Amino acid sequence: LVQRHLRIGYNRAARLIEQMERAGLVSAMHSNGNRDVLVPARENQ
């Protein structure tokens, strides 16, 4: 999803996801490959 949304390559998208995990924004990968988003979505202002 990140890769398609940002139109970037796999390696760059994987690094971004790893950085988001270290920052506590997303969970570690589950056995099914999914991650949980750990921060609430921003509301439109």
N, C-alpha and C positions, 0 to 999 in steps of 0.2 A: 504494500500500500504506500509506504513512504517513497519507495523507488518510483512508482508510477506517478504519484502525486507531484513529486518534485522534479520528475524527469531526469533522474540521475542514475548512474550505474550501480550495480549490485554491491560492489566493494564499498563505495561511499555511503550507500544506504545502510549497510551493515554496521559501519563505523558510527554513524549517527545513532542507530538504535542502541549500540553498546554504550555510547556516551549518555543517552537518555536513561539507560538502566542504572549506570553509575550515579547519575544525578537524582535518582529516585523518582523519575517521571513515569517509567514503565516497569513492570515486574520482570523477573527472569522468565525465560521461555518455559512454558509448560510442556508436558510430554507430547501434546498434540501440535506443538509449534506455535501456539497462540501466546500472547502476552496480555496482561491487564494494564490498563491505563490507571495510574495511581494518583493523578491530579484531576480536580474537577474541570469540566469544560468551561471555557470563558463564555460569559453571557454577552449578547450583543448590547452595545451601549448606544 
